[in-house]
C-alpha cells in the first residue's frame, strides 16, 4: 500500500494492500477500495462507497457526497463502483436517496472524463463513455456501451439504451432507444449507430433487422403502438430487435422521436 503522508484515511476504511493514494486525498470511514486502484491527489471519497479493483481516480474527483435532492433526510445510502473504471479530474458522483434502487451504481470498464456528474440513484452499466462535462440528473439508467457527448445534459428518470450515442452539447429529456444516434437541443434521432455496431462485431443480419425496425418506428406515419406491432410482425425476431422493442414499450417519458 502506498499512501502519501498528507492523505487523511479514516480508521474504518477498508483498503487493499495494493492501493495507491495521493497527497491531500481524504477517505471516509465507510469506504472500501479494491486492489490495484490508484487515487490521485486531492480526491474526496466519503459515505458508504465501494470501489472495485483496478480503478484509476484522478485529482479533485468527489465520490459519495450526499445527494443534491431536497427529499434527502440523511439516510444511509451507497455508491457502488465496479472494476477497471477511469474517473477523471473533477468528476462528481453522488450518493443515493432511499428511493428507487437505493444506491448510485456504476459497473465495469467505464470512462468518465473530466467534470462529468453522476447524480443520486443513477445506474450505469459497463463500457460506457461520458465525455467531458456530461451531466446526469437523478435516477438515470445508462445501458452498456452507450456514449454520451461532452457538455450534454440528461433529464432525471431518463433511460439511455445500449450502444446508443449522444452528440456533444445535447439536451436529452426523453429515453434514447438502444443502438440509436441522437443529437441536439432537444435531442433528435439521426439513424442507427452503425459505426459503433460494426466496431463491436454485430452480425450483418442483426444490423439489417435493426435498420428495418428503425425505419418502421421513426419513418412511418404510424402511431408508436402500431409501429411496434408492425416491427413484431415484419422484422426478424432477433435478440437485438426484441430489446429495441421492449425498451421502447417500457418508456415512461416517451422516446426521442
Secondary structure by P-SEA (a helix, b strand, c coil): ccccccbbbcccccccccbbbccbbbbcccbbbbccbbbccbbbbbcbbbbbcbbbbccccccccccccccccccccbbbbbcbbbbccbbbbbbbccccccccccccbbbbccbbbbccbbbbbcbbbbccccccccbbbbccbbbbcccbbbcccbbbbccbbbccbbbbcccccccbbbbcccbbbcccaaaaaaaacccaaaaaaaaaaaaaaccccccaaaaaaaaaacccccaaaaaaaaaaaaccccccc
